[in-house]
Amino acid sequence: MQQTKCLIIGSGPAGYTAALYAGRANLQPVLYCGLQPGGQLTTTTIVENFPGYPDGVDANQLMMDLRTQAERFGADIRDGIVTDVDLTKQPYVVTIDDGSQLAADTIIVATGASAKYLGLPDEEKYKGQGVSACATCDGFFYRKKVVAVVGGGDTACEEASYLAGLAAKVYMIVRKPYLRATDIMKQRVENNPKIEILYETNTLGLYGDNGVEGAHLVWRKGEADERRYDLPIDGFFLAIGHKPNTDLFRGKLKMDETGYIITEGHSPRTSVEGVFAAGDCADPDYRQAIVAAGSGCTAAMEAERYIASKA
């Protein structure tokens, strides 16, 4: 069985930055990319708020740059998905989806988070036929069409703004009477003539014979003046938050009620010695690329210190 000083699970800003720092520390890290190489950031287009890029940078290019930089310092970056982890004894043993196993002195968990859905049966029925959680991935198919974005936060505003550059019309379905987004994102959607915000509105279902043709909506659900109506649309985009990708570690690492890994204070240390968490899998508050990258740095530094203390 192969052994490494540092195993990194996940390949977003946190994972790649951890690999960069671990490589420079001569830990010869092994990183498994998981289901989404480059992480969640690759589902967007231009990143405008990552330091060092005054004119913005393509998200996929940013991730490729981080990967290349990590590889330059000896990180062994591999395709593959970690399917099981044994944290009961050291070195820790992980199983990969091809059946192989690897032993690690330290593990950095950087598995990120995934988009949430409303839980409607119609979402599964029409997935790939008008339902999407990634405007950047699927927006091209809705050029000059009518779409709806569910959500009222920064992510929803960003998705709506992106789609407005492609679609003929964008509706934002917001269950609250206000947007939760930051002021700059609010202004962006409120001032866009292609975007119409439907406040106090919930989605009851979707309809269509050949993919999504519309949504069943309700305004002021449960109130005396409740009104139900159908909204003709061609695409239905979810932007209502994320679920941490931490199921692999349930019962093995301490987590909060929603599945975010709990770390000690401001450190990346988890409830298991020698296991560290970085990025969105341990961040229910900020979920920004630069925050994830910073936490990847601290996780690698802590891994280096841990290994040195055991030497």
VOGU-3710 file (C-alpha; in Angstrom, 3 decimals, decimal comma):
1> mqqtkcliig> 0,000/0,000/0,000  1,330/3,416/-0,954  1,861/5,906/1,861  2,017/9,683/1,914  2,744/12,279/4,550  -0,206/14,379/3,449  -3,372/13,389/1,606  -5,683/16,124/0,318  -9,277/15,288/-0,587  -10,782/17,882/-2,926
11> sgpagytaal> -9,517/20,191/-5,659  -11,058/23,623/-5,246  -9,195/26,722/-4,028  -8,745/25,120/-0,597  -7,428/21,816/-1,904  -5,057/23,277/-4,486  -3,694/25,880/-2,055  -3,153/23,171/0,553  -1,296/21,140/-2,082  0,848/24,162/-2,966
21> yagranlqpv> 1,894/24,793/0,636  2,316/21,111/1,457  4,475/20,691/-1,640  6,693/23,620/-0,692  7,068/22,064/2,757  8,364/18,885/1,097  5,431/16,796/2,323  5,034/15,339/-1,186  1,243/15,608/-0,962  -1,191/13,448/-2,893
31> lycglqpggq> -4,443/15,147/-3,927  -7,565/13,419/-5,249  -9,696/15,742/-7,368  -13,086/14,156/-6,666  -16,253/14,561/-8,710  -15,626/18,178/-9,715  -11,994/18,966/-10,557  -11,409/22,601/-9,722  -14,324/22,624/-7,309  -17,520/24,630/-7,229
41> lttttivenf> -15,819/27,775/-8,529  -15,616/26,221/-11,999  -19,405/26,609/-12,311  -19,033/30,381/-12,603  -17,366/32,509/-15,289  -15,346/35,572/-14,345  -14,043/35,906/-10,792  -13,749/39,591/-9,932  -12,882/39,463/-6,227  -9,828/37,201/-6,067
51> pgypdgvdan> -6,803/39,369/-5,118  -4,190/39,844/-7,788  -6,568/40,017/-10,767  -7,650/43,668/-11,126  -9,536/42,938/-14,341  -11,017/39,660/-13,130  -10,032/36,155/-14,181  -11,809/33,225/-15,803  -12,697/30,805/-13,006  -11,476/27,722/-14,846
61> qlmmdlrtqa> -8,211/29,462/-15,695  -7,776/30,456/-12,054  -8,192/26,836/-10,970  -5,779/25,623/-13,647  -3,225/28,205/-12,497  -3,550/27,008/-8,898  -3,197/23,389/-9,978  -0,133/24,120/-12,109  1,475/26,043/-9,256  0,859/23,149/-6,828
71> erfgadirdg> 2,291/20,630/-9,300  5,376/22,795/-9,731  6,211/22,123/-6,080  5,712/18,385/-6,266  2,024/17,849/-5,554  0,789/14,550/-7,008  -2,671/15,470/-8,310  -4,826/12,525/-9,320  -8,256/11,914/-10,775  -10,377/9,747/-8,542
81> ivtdvdltkq> -12,908/9,792/-5,720  -12,239/8,819/-2,129  -15,033/6,397/-1,187  -14,061/5,429/2,374  -11,814/6,605/5,187  -10,586/4,806/8,283  -9,687/7,328/10,969  -9,529/4,843/13,843  -5,758/4,424/13,750  -2,669/5,986/12,211
91> pyvvtiddgs> -1,613/6,070/9,518  -5,112/6,723/8,239  -6,259/4,576/5,334  -8,463/5,793/2,483  -10,091/3,785/-0,291  -10,335/5,158/-3,833  -13,156/4,419/-6,292  -10,877/2,148/-8,312  -10,471/-0,090/-5,265  -6,940/0,975/-4,392
101> qlaadtiiva> -5,959/2,154/-0,922  -3,535/4,736/0,385  -2,177/5,360/3,886  -1,681/8,941/5,090  0,019/10,490/8,101  -2,248/13,531/7,787  -5,439/14,264/5,850  -6,747/17,609/4,668  -10,474/17,513/3,908  -11,329/20,075/1,219
111> tgasakylgl> -14,451/18,491/-0,275  -16,425/21,724/-0,626  -20,207/21,968/-0,839  -22,955/21,280/-3,397  -25,996/23,242/-4,515  -29,280/22,650/-2,720  -32,591/21,863/-4,389  -36,116/22,670/-3,245  -36,993/19,013/-2,885  -39,799/19,034/-5,443
121> pdeekykgqg> -40,374/15,765/-7,345  -40,465/17,816/-10,540  -36,860/18,900/-10,029  -35,701/15,325/-10,476  -38,211/14,706/-13,273  -36,925/17,630/-15,324  -33,256/17,515/-14,350  -31,329/18,008/-17,576  -34,575/19,017/-19,284  -34,893/22,536/-17,980
131> vsacatcdgf> -33,807/22,215/-14,342  -30,262/23,244/-13,469  -28,191/24,406/-10,509  -25,473/25,916/-12,690  -26,222/28,898/-14,905  -22,704/28,952/-16,294  -22,903/25,298/-17,274  -26,322/25,417/-18,912  -27,109/29,060/-19,617  -25,998/28,788/-23,248
141> fyrkkvvavv> -28,974/26,528/-23,986  -31,392/29,298/-22,999  -30,253/32,042/-25,314  -33,192/34,364/-26,090  -35,493/32,254/-23,901  -37,279/32,887/-20,604  -35,820/31,491/-17,379  -36,337/31,690/-13,626  -33,783/31,732/-10,815  -34,832/30,636/-7,321
151> gggdtaceea> -33,143/32,452/-4,445  -32,484/35,878/-3,007  -28,821/35,847/-1,996  -25,603/36,806/-3,761  -25,465/33,517/-5,644  -28,978/33,974/-7,009  -28,216/37,548/-8,066  -25,021/36,456/-9,783  -26,836/33,636/-11,593  -29,626/35,992/-12,667
161> sylaglaakv> -27,163/38,596/-13,921  -25,264/36,008/-15,916  -28,431/34,591/-17,446  -29,662/38,091/-18,305  -26,743/38,326/-20,724  -28,114/35,327/-22,607  -31,848/35,001/-22,035  -34,671/37,229/-23,211  -36,138/37,463/-19,707  -35,098/36,369/-16,206
171> ymivrkpylr> -37,455/36,021/-13,261  -36,091/35,814/-9,723  -38,355/33,778/-7,434  -37,757/35,074/-3,904  -39,750/33,693/-0,959  -39,006/36,695/1,268  -40,199/40,285/0,677  -36,575/41,366/0,181  -33,229/40,221/-1,224  -30,614/38,873/1,206
181> atdimkqrve> -27,806/39,794/-1,183  -25,149/42,442/-0,646  -25,967/45,960/-1,805  -23,827/45,798/-4,936  -25,543/42,579/-6,066  -28,999/43,969/-5,257  -28,331/47,009/-7,395  -27,079/44,852/-10,213  -30,313/42,888/-10,515  -32,691/45,711/-9,631
191> nnpkieilye> -31,194/47,901/-12,360  -31,192/45,208/-15,024  -34,221/45,665/-17,322  -34,201/41,968/-18,210  -34,632/40,839/-14,600  -37,989/40,841/-12,791  -38,049/39,976/-9,083  -41,079/38,051/-7,793  -41,067/38,677/-4,044  -42,966/36,554/-1,483
201> tntlglygdn> -43,253/33,793/-4,047  -42,773/30,025/-3,720  -42,551/27,307/-6,343  -45,115/24,507/-6,024  -44,037/22,509/-9,057  -43,054/22,514/-12,699  -44,882/21,453/-15,822  -44,203/20,611/-19,447  -44,499/17,755/-21,919  -41,048/18,080/-23,476
211> gvegahlvwr> -39,030/19,498/-20,628  -39,840/22,507/-18,484  -42,483/24,757/-19,994  -43,493/26,601/-16,851  -43,655/26,756/-13,073  -46,614/26,551/-10,680  -46,148/29,477/-8,297  -47,895/30,824/-5,212  -47,723/34,399/-3,953  -47,982/34,914/-0,178
221> kgeaderryd> -48,473/31,235/0,529  -50,831/30,520/3,431  -52,051/34,101/3,766  -55,584/35,387/3,199  -54,641/37,000/-0,104  -52,689/33,950/-1,373  -52,668/33,743/-5,167  -51,633/30,772/-7,281  -50,681/31,083/-10,917  -48,557/29,534/-13,661
231> lpidgfflai> -45,467/31,241/-15,052  -44,362/30,142/-18,552  -40,575/29,600/-18,561  -38,060/27,516/-20,485  -35,493/27,007/-17,736  -35,522/26,731/-13,933  -32,279/27,485/-12,073  -31,688/26,765/-8,380  -29,554/29,180/-6,334  -30,726/28,608/-2,753
241> ghkpntdlfr> -27,597/27,598/-0,934  -25,318/24,628/-0,519  -24,857/21,375/1,353  -21,354/20,491/2,576  -19,908/17,409/0,864  -19,066/15,669/4,110  -21,181/12,506/4,116  -17,975/10,467/3,865  -16,984/11,712/7,323  -20,278/11,342/9,187
251> gklkmdetgy> -19,674/9,639/12,505  -15,922/10,060/12,003  -15,454/13,813/12,413  -17,387/16,222/14,596  -19,936/18,216/12,551  -22,748/20,668/13,120  -26,397/19,808/12,460  -26,141/20,649/8,754  -22,963/18,667/8,134  -20,272/21,336/8,226
261> iiteghsprt> -17,079/20,017/9,826  -16,384/21,685/13,164  -12,830/22,880/13,704  -11,046/24,095/16,828  -11,362/27,855/17,176  -9,822/29,621/14,193  -7,634/26,634/13,311  -8,300/23,925/10,699  -7,893/21,166/13,303  -10,805/18,726/13,454
271> svegvfaagd> -11,912/16,376/16,215  -9,422/13,746/14,980  -5,703/14,330/15,507  -3,836/14,856/12,240  -6,996/15,508/10,216  -7,681/19,057/9,071  -10,585/20,719/7,242  -10,367/23,575/4,754  -12,736/25,466/2,493  -16,511/25,317/2,179
281> cadpdyrqai> -16,871/21,929/3,890  -16,048/23,732/7,155  -17,304/27,232/6,309  -21,063/27,864/6,676  -20,612/31,640/6,756  -18,370/33,038/4,026  -17,998/30,502/1,181  -15,586/32,670/-0,816  -12,692/31,450/-2,945  -10,133/33,619/-1,172
291> vaagsgctaa> -11,324/32,421/2,250  -11,111/28,823/1,058  -7,611/29,376/-0,299  -6,499/30,898/2,997  -7,883/27,979/4,947  -6,071/25,578/2,610  -2,843/27,373/3,478  -3,429/27,083/7,231  -4,425/23,418/6,917  -1,161/22,596/5,129
301> meaeryiask> 0,872/24,540/7,686  -0,858/22,692/10,512  -0,202/19,361/8,764  3,469/20,261/8,465  3,650/21,195/12,161  1,861/18,011/13,158  4,252/15,818/11,194  7,249/17,672/12,640  5,915/17,160/16,167  5,709/13,413/15,592
311> a> 9,165/13,108/14,066
//
